[in-house]
Amino acid sequence: MTTAQAATSTAAARRVRRLPRFLRYRSAQIALAILAFVLLVAILGRFAAPHDPEQQIGVPFATPSGSSLLGKDYLGEDVLSRVLAGGTTVILYGTLATLLAYLIGGAIGLVAGYRGGFTDPTLMRLMDVLLAFPPVILLLLIATGFGSSPAALIAGVVLVQIPSVARILRTATLEVSVCGFVEAAVARGDALWVILRREILPNISGTIVADAGPRLTVSILLVAAVNFLGLGLDPPAPDWSLMISENRAGITVNPWAVIAPAIMIGLLTVSINVIADAVARDRGTSVGVETMRR
């Protein structure tokens, strides 16, 4: 190997070391590229749309043509334009619902796992009551009672996600709360929220990271399901899940009106899961190496 080749190899190795560890997996690299593409479409797609996504420009369910690459939907609107403009709501509402579920459910799980005694079973029985309702039924009840609105949609998804988040973080907290550093914090007289924030939460971050990917995917699919049932956003708002519901009657005439948004939702959820799996595997490997060193 020449000096130039050795220098190039060394520089490449340094660049690899600078990358997050989970990106050393080829599947994670591909998934990240796909996720970046979907997010780019969701954020900037509206500006690249060839037509107004809410304007009728032709015959309903017209097949693809030069002026409309994916054809028309059930109202004669351009399918490509609606696909380019329809990802914002699914991603935004799913992400916001996941964050709120972790804030509320995480706080419940942390307190229940750390306090124990009467607090733990009381909070967990309340979570069991929510878990007794099938997710879709609970979402339908909320949508029926509060009407079709983004606030009701997000609140419903958050309420569905809170019990499982609380149970997962409670279990992780139970394992950490008996460690010596937590007992030392109690002996110092630290307040409850200080112990939870400084001692317990950083030490269960691996559990949160491993759960976050599938949790976000579930939130996105729940948002899509509610919109598909017609209880979320109101037409003619461009939305991938709403497009599937609106155009399913004409799938044999112009299948792209259903296939295109379904592909975008599939790419989004699969890429998130692959990245989350790579992060979880990497954290597991790191923990194993540290354990061996000790």
TISEVO-988370 format. One record per residue (C-alpha): x, y, z; residue number from 1. Coordinates in pm, 1 decimal. Each point is the difference from the previous one (the first is absolute). Layout:
<sites>
east; north; up; num
X; Y; Z; NUM;
...
</sites>
This chain:
<sites>
east; north; up; num
0.0; 0.0; 0.0; 1;
136.8; 339.1; -99.4; 2;
20.7; 299.3; 234.0; 3;
-288.5; 173.2; -181.1; 4;
-221.5; -310.1; 31.6; 5;
84.7; -31.9; 369.0; 6;
-87.4; 365.2; 59.1; 7;
-330.0; -41.0; -185.6; 8;
-83.5; -310.8; 202.8; 9;
80.9; 179.9; 325.4; 10;
-216.4; 298.0; -95.4; 11;
-289.4; -230.2; -88.3; 12;
34.2; -180.1; 333.1; 13;
-10.6; 333.0; 182.5; 14;
-317.3; 99.6; -184.6; 15;
-163.9; -330.5; 98.1; 16;
93.0; 55.6; 363.7; 17;
-164.1; 342.7; -8.1; 18;
-333.5; -151.6; -107.1; 19;
-253.7; -108.7; 261.4; 20;
69.8; -362.0; 86.9; 21;
-332.5; -131.1; -127.0; 22;
77.4; 132.4; -351.8; 23;
268.0; -265.4; -33.5; 24;
-281.7; -236.3; -93.1; 25;
-73.2; 10.0; -372.9; 26;
-372.4; -48.5; 63.1; 27;
-2.2; 309.1; 224.8; 28;
175.3; 206.1; -267.9; 29;
-257.7; -99.1; -260.5; 30;
-287.5; 59.2; 242.9; 31;
136.3; 343.4; 92.2; 32;
20.3; 95.8; -367.5; 33;
-359.7; -113.9; -53.8; 34;
-117.7; 185.8; 310.1; 35;
180.1; 315.4; -114.7; 36;
-172.9; -28.0; -338.2; 37;
-345.2; -40.5; 158.5; 38;
58.1; 292.9; 235.7; 39;
125.2; 213.1; -287.1; 40;
-316.0; -77.7; -195.4; 41;
-219.5; 73.9; 302.9; 42;
170.4; 332.3; 78.2; 43;
79.0; 140.4; -344.7; 44;
-229.2; -200.6; -226.7; 45;
-277.1; 257.8; -1.4; 46;
234.9; 253.5; -159.3; 47;
90.0; -244.6; -278.2; 48;
-358.8; -105.1; -74.4; 49;
-87.2; 58.9; -367.6; 50;
-360.6; 93.2; 85.8; 51;
-202.9; 132.0; 290.6; 52;
-67.0; -316.5; 208.0; 53;
-355.0; 114.7; 75.7; 54;
-97.1; 110.4; -351.0; 55;
-202.6; -210.8; -243.2; 56;
187.4; -13.8; -328.5; 57;
-157.4; -291.8; -185.0; 58;
-231.4; -298.5; -6.9; 59;
-21.6; -207.9; 320.6; 60;
227.9; -305.5; 0.3; 61;
159.8; 95.6; -331.8; 62;
301.5; -218.3; -73.6; 63;
357.6; 136.7; -3.7; 64;
93.3; 238.0; -278.5; 65;
270.1; 249.2; -89.4; 66;
-160.9; 278.6; 201.5; 67;
-91.8; -227.3; 291.1; 68;
262.0; -268.3; 55.6; 69;
-206.1; -196.1; 255.1; 70;
-342.5; 82.2; -137.8; 71;
-296.1; 156.3; 180.3; 72;
-182.7; -89.8; 321.3; 73;
-372.0; -33.5; 71.5; 74;
-53.3; 377.0; -36.8; 75;
222.1; 44.4; -303.0; 76;
290.2; 142.3; 203.6; 77;
358.7; -75.5; -89.9; 78;
117.9; -306.6; 193.8; 79;
371.2; 87.6; -19.1; 80;
-62.5; 347.6; 141.2; 81;
-204.0; -142.2; 287.2; 82;
266.7; -261.6; 75.7; 83;
267.7; 270.5; 8.5; 84;
-213.3; 212.5; 235.0; 85;
-159.1; -273.2; 210.9; 86;
276.2; -122.6; 230.4; 87;
25.1; 290.3; 241.6; 88;
-308.0; -82.1; 206.1; 89;
75.6; -371.0; 44.0; 90;
358.8; 60.7; 112.7; 91;
-72.6; 310.0; 210.2; 92;
-298.7; -144.7; 186.0; 93;
167.4; -338.0; 52.2; 94;
319.4; 157.4; 135.3; 95;
-185.7; 243.9; 226.2; 96;
-221.8; -278.0; 136.9; 97;
305.0; -216.0; 74.9; 98;
178.1; 281.0; 184.6; 99;
-307.6; 76.6; 210.8; 100;
-48.1; -369.8; 76.0; 101;
357.6; -20.4; 130.3; 102;
-39.2; 316.9; 206.0; 103;
-320.7; -117.2; 170.2; 104;
44.5; -377.3; -3.1; 105;
369.7; 30.4; 82.0; 106;
-72.0; 213.5; 306.3; 107;
-260.3; -251.8; 118.4; 108;
236.0; -293.3; -52.6; 109;
292.1; 168.7; 173.8; 110;
-205.8; 96.6; 305.0; 111;
-170.3; -339.0; 23.1; 112;
325.3; -192.8; -33.5; 113;
192.5; 212.0; 247.9; 114;
-261.9; 70.5; 266.5; 115;
-149.9; -348.0; 20.3; 116;
-231.1; -55.8; 295.9; 117;
-355.9; 121.3; -54.5; 118;
97.2; 226.9; -290.8; 119;
119.2; -275.6; -231.4; 120;
-310.4; -224.5; -7.3; 121;
-234.4; 299.6; -7.9; 122;
163.2; 152.3; -307.7; 123;
39.4; -335.6; -172.5; 124;
-365.4; -94.3; 52.7; 125;
-96.1; 324.9; -170.7; 126;
226.8; -95.6; -289.0; 127;
-161.0; -345.0; -12.2; 128;
-340.6; 163.0; -41.3; 129;
125.4; 185.6; -307.5; 130;
166.3; -314.4; -133.8; 131;
-332.0; -182.8; 22.1; 132;
-134.6; 211.8; -286.8; 133;
107.8; -103.1; -350.3; 134;
196.9; 292.2; -148.3; 135;
-227.6; 56.6; -298.7; 136;
-314.0; -11.6; 218.1; 137;
149.7; 257.2; 238.3; 138;
94.3; 224.0; -292.2; 139;
-350.5; -31.0; -143.6; 140;
-154.1; 96.8; 334.7; 141;
218.2; 310.2; 25.9; 142;
-62.7; 100.4; -361.0; 143;
-374.9; -49.3; 44.6; 144;
-11.4; 194.4; 325.5; 145;
225.4; 292.5; -93.2; 146;
-43.7; 12.4; -376.2; 147;
245.9; -21.1; -284.6; 148;
290.4; 231.1; 78.2; 149;
380.1; -22.4; 22.5; 150;
-15.1; 55.4; 377.6; 151;
-241.7; -290.0; 51.0; 152;
206.0; -219.3; -232.2; 153;
325.3; 65.7; 186.7; 154;
-168.8; -33.5; 342.1; 155;
-143.6; -335.8; -100.3; 156;
333.9; -138.7; -117.5; 157;
170.9; 129.2; 316.0; 158;
-262.0; -165.1; 220.0; 159;
47.8; -330.1; -181.3; 160;
379.6; 14.6; 38.1; 161;
25.2; 115.2; 363.7; 162;
-68.7; -337.7; 172.4; 163;
263.6; -198.7; -188.9; 164;
259.7; 277.2; 38.7; 165;
-71.6; 14.9; 373.4; 166;
34.6; -376.7; 44.5; 167;
328.4; -20.1; -191.5; 168;
162.0; 287.8; 188.9; 169;
-134.2; -129.3; 331.1; 170;
171.0; -336.3; -56.3; 171;
326.9; 169.9; -94.0; 172;
-24.9; 229.9; 303.0; 173;
-55.5; -294.2; 236.1; 174;
329.0; -152.8; -115.7; 175;
199.2; 322.3; 43.6; 176;
-158.9; 130.0; 322.2; 177;
174.9; -265.7; 213.5; 178;
348.7; 97.8; -119.4; 179;
252.9; 156.2; 233.6; 180;
16.1; 340.3; -169.9; 181;
-374.4; 44.5; 54.5; 182;
34.0; -92.0; 367.2; 183;
286.7; 249.1; 28.3; 184;
-220.0; 273.1; -146.8; 185;
-272.4; -81.5; 251.6; 186;
255.6; 15.9; 281.3; 187;
108.2; 344.2; -120.5; 188;
-359.0; 115.6; 35.1; 189;
-59.2; 67.3; -371.7; 190;
-357.8; 77.2; -96.8; 191;
-212.9; -253.6; -187.0; 192;
14.6; 176.8; -336.1; 193;
375.6; 53.4; 33.6; 194;
53.9; -372.0; 52.3; 195;
-226.0; -89.4; -290.8; 196;
163.3; 250.6; -234.6; 197;
367.4; -40.8; 97.6; 198;
30.8; -359.3; 116.2; 199;
-274.8; -213.3; -152.2; 200;
-91.2; 158.7; -333.2; 201;
355.9; -2.4; -146.9; 202;
37.1; -365.0; 96.4; 203;
-317.7; -113.0; -175.4; 204;
67.8; 203.2; -315.9; 205;
94.1; -319.0; -184.9; 206;
-346.8; -140.4; 61.4; 207;
-158.1; 324.4; -119.0; 208;
209.3; 7.1; -317.3; 209;
-81.0; -363.7; -79.7; 210;
-371.0; 65.0; 49.5; 211;
-16.9; 337.3; -177.3; 212;
22.2; -129.8; -357.2; 213;
-283.9; -254.6; 19.7; 214;
-199.3; 246.0; 212.5; 215;
26.5; 271.0; -264.8; 216;
-98.7; -250.0; -266.8; 217;
-310.5; -100.0; 195.9; 218;
-95.3; 366.3; 47.9; 219;
33.6; 68.2; -371.8; 220;
-208.8; -306.2; -86.6; 221;
-266.9; 98.3; 254.0; 222;
-18.9; 350.4; -148.0; 223;
-26.3; -157.7; -344.8; 224;
-270.0; -241.6; 117.5; 225;
-216.5; 276.3; 147.5; 226;
36.0; 209.3; -314.9; 227;
-77.5; -306.8; -210.1; 228;
-323.7; -49.1; 193.6; 229;
-94.3; 361.3; -69.9; 230;
16.1; 111.7; 363.2; 231;
315.6; 208.9; -17.7; 232;
68.6; 265.1; -260.8; 233;
-280.4; 120.3; -221.8; 234;
20.8; -7.4; -381.1; 235;
133.3; 152.0; -217.7; 236;
309.2; 29.3; 223.0; 237;
290.3; -187.7; -165.0; 238;
101.3; -288.8; 224.1; 239;
148.4; -336.7; -92.3; 240;
-235.7; -207.3; 213.2; 241;
-301.4; 207.4; -100.2; 242;
92.2; -55.3; -365.4; 243;
-10.1; -377.0; 48.0; 244;
-347.9; 23.7; 151.5; 245;
-133.6; 243.9; -259.3; 246;
124.1; -183.4; -307.0; 247;
-46.5; -365.6; 89.7; 248;
-322.9; -14.8; -203.9; 249;
195.5; 77.6; -317.0; 250;
301.9; -219.4; 59.9; 251;
-77.3; -209.2; -308.4; 252;
-21.3; 312.9; -219.2; 253;
303.7; 195.5; 124.3; 254;
181.4; -211.5; 260.8; 255;
272.5; 266.8; 43.9; 256;
-244.0; 213.5; 196.7; 257;
20.7; -266.9; 275.0; 258;
336.9; -163.1; -63.7; 259;
209.9; 320.1; 4.8; 260;
-103.2; 122.2; 348.9; 261;
10.0; -357.6; 132.9; 262;
360.1; -33.7; -121.3; 263;
98.6; 323.5; 176.3; 264;
-152.5; -115.3; 330.0; 265;
169.0; -337.8; -38.6; 266;
341.5; 155.0; -69.5; 267;
-39.5; 228.2; 300.3; 268;
-92.9; -270.6; 250.3; 269;
245.8; -263.2; -123.8; 270;
296.6; 241.5; -4.3; 271;
-76.8; 117.7; 354.0; 272;
-16.7; -359.1; 125.4; 273;
326.2; -99.5; -169.6; 274;
183.6; 300.2; 146.3; 275;
-144.5; -65.6; 346.9; 276;
104.8; -364.6; -24.3; 277;
355.7; 101.3; -97.0; 278;
18.9; 245.5; 290.7; 279;
-127.2; -265.8; 242.5; 280;
250.0; -257.0; -129.4; 281;
283.8; 249.1; 26.4; 282;
-91.4; 94.4; 356.7; 283;
-23.7; -367.7; 91.6; 284;
345.2; -66.4; -145.9; 285;
145.6; 299.4; 184.6; 286;
-148.5; -114.9; 328.8; 287;
140.8; -348.5; -56.2; 288;
349.1; 133.6; -66.6; 289;
-8.9; 218.8; 310.9; 290;
-115.4; -295.8; 209.2; 291;
289.2; -213.7; -126.8; 292;
249.9; 274.8; 83.0; 293;
-127.4; 18.9; 355.9; 294;
</sites>
